[in-house]
Amino acid sequence: MQRVSIELDTQLYRLLQRAAQANNLSLEEECLQRLAGGERRSRYIQALVAELRADEEQRRASEDRVCTLRR
């Protein structure tokens, strides 16, 4: 399993904690369920995933430009 580290603001962290407790899940299980597209979709998590994907695409594009310039 890959490890992912993310930074959350305090409000989002508390909301995730409350949701996990309400659903009798660990914080990790709650996040994984939301990331997997479970029944309870969080717009915060969806926005975070979208931002992470955009950052990854930008990083790859930058790496491709560097490789092209080196040739």
C-alpha positions as CSV (number, residue, x, y, z in Angstrom):
1,M,0.0,0.0,0.0
2,Q,1.3,3.5,-0.9
3,R,1.5,6.1,1.8
4,V,0.0,9.5,1.1
5,S,0.6,12.5,3.2
6,I,-1.7,15.5,3.0
7,E,-2.1,18.7,4.8
8,L,-5.6,19.6,6.0
9,D,-6.9,22.7,7.6
10,T,-8.2,22.3,11.1
11,Q,-11.9,22.7,10.2
12,L,-11.7,19.9,7.6
13,Y,-9.8,17.6,9.9
14,R,-12.4,18.1,12.6
15,L,-15.3,17.4,10.1
16,L,-13.6,14.2,9.0
17,Q,-13.1,13.1,12.6
18,R,-16.7,13.7,13.5
19,A,-17.9,11.9,10.4
20,A,-15.6,8.9,11.2
21,Q,-17.0,8.8,14.8
22,A,-20.6,9.0,13.6
23,N,-20.0,6.2,11.1
24,N,-18.0,4.1,13.6
25,L,-14.9,4.2,11.4
26,S,-11.3,5.2,12.0
27,L,-10.2,8.5,10.5
28,E,-8.2,6.5,7.9
29,E,-11.2,4.3,7.0
30,E,-13.4,7.4,6.6
31,C,-10.9,9.1,4.3
32,L,-10.3,5.9,2.2
33,Q,-14.0,5.4,1.8
34,R,-14.5,9.0,0.6
35,L,-11.5,8.7,-1.7
36,A,-12.9,5.5,-3.1
37,G,-16.2,7.3,-4.0
38,G,-18.3,5.8,-1.2
39,E,-21.8,6.8,-0.6
40,R,-20.8,9.9,1.5
41,R,-18.9,12.1,-1.0
42,S,-17.1,15.0,0.6
43,R,-16.7,18.0,-1.6
44,Y,-13.6,18.9,0.5
45,I,-12.0,15.5,-0.3
46,Q,-13.1,15.8,-4.0
47,A,-11.5,19.2,-4.2
48,L,-8.4,18.0,-2.5
49,V,-8.1,15.0,-4.9
50,A,-8.6,17.3,-7.9
51,E,-5.9,19.6,-6.5
52,L,-3.5,16.7,-6.0
53,R,-4.1,15.5,-9.5
54,A,-3.5,18.9,-11.0
55,D,-0.3,19.3,-9.1
56,E,0.9,15.9,-10.3
57,E,0.0,16.7,-13.9
58,Q,1.9,20.0,-13.6
59,R,4.9,18.2,-12.0
60,R,5.0,15.7,-14.9
61,A,4.7,18.4,-17.5
62,S,7.7,20.2,-15.9
63,E,9.7,17.0,-15.9
64,D,8.9,16.4,-19.5
65,R,10.1,19.9,-20.4
66,V,13.3,19.4,-18.5
67,C,13.9,16.1,-20.3
68,T,13.2,17.7,-23.7
69,L,15.6,20.6,-23.0
70,R,18.4,18.2,-22.0
71,R,18.2,16.3,-25.3
